[in-house]
Amino acid sequence: MHPLMRYRGEPVEVRMRDGRMYRGVIDGDPPPGGIFIISPFRRRFIPFFAIAFVFSFRFRRRIF
């Protein structure tokens, strides 16, 4: 299991390498190599190699 899965069900903010920001909740059992983020609009797959930072809204700290 990837270390990010311990934050499953919590609101997070993910910043991609290209600067795009996604906000949502880490969801379910992802396929190997990524995570699913549920946002108010849709469910999005984000590959691990593209993640630059993950912030938890509850603690406001950087996970990586």
C-alpha positions in Angstrom: 0.0 0.0 0.0 1.3 3.5 -0.9 1.9 5.8 2.1 -0.7 8.3 0.7 -3.5 5.7 1.3 -3.3 6.5 5.1 -5.0 9.8 4.2 -7.9 8.0 2.4 -11.2 9.8 3.1 -9.6 13.1 4.1 -9.8 16.3 2.1 -6.5 17.0 0.3 -4.9 19.4 -2.1 -2.6 18.0 -4.8 -0.2 20.1 -6.8 1.0 18.5 -10.0 4.5 19.0 -11.5 3.1 21.4 -14.1 1.6 23.6 -11.4 -2.0 22.5 -11.7 -3.8 22.2 -8.3 -6.6 19.6 -7.6 -8.7 19.6 -4.4 -10.8 16.7 -3.2 -10.9 13.6 -1.1 -8.6 10.6 -1.6 -10.8 7.7 -2.6 -11.0 4.0 -2.6 -8.7 1.3 -4.0 -6.6 2.9 -6.8 -5.0 0.9 -9.6 -1.2 0.5 -9.2 0.7 3.7 -9.8 -1.8 6.4 -8.7 -4.6 7.6 -6.6 -8.2 8.7 -7.2 -9.3 12.2 -6.0 -13.0 12.9 -5.7 -13.8 16.5 -6.3 -17.2 18.2 -6.4 -17.3 17.8 -10.1 -15.8 14.3 -10.9 -13.5 11.5 -9.9 -10.0 12.0 -11.2 -7.0 9.6 -11.4 -3.7 11.1 -10.6 -0.5 9.1 -11.2 2.1 9.1 -8.4 4.9 10.3 -10.6 3.1 13.5 -11.5 2.4 14.5 -7.9 4.6 17.3 -6.5 3.0 17.9 -3.1 0.0 16.7 -1.2 -1.5 19.0 1.5 -4.0 17.8 4.1 -6.7 20.4 4.9 -7.1 19.1 8.4 -3.4 19.6 9.5 -2.3 22.1 6.8 1.0 20.4 6.4 2.9 19.0 3.5 2.9 15.2 3.3 6.0 14.9 1.1 
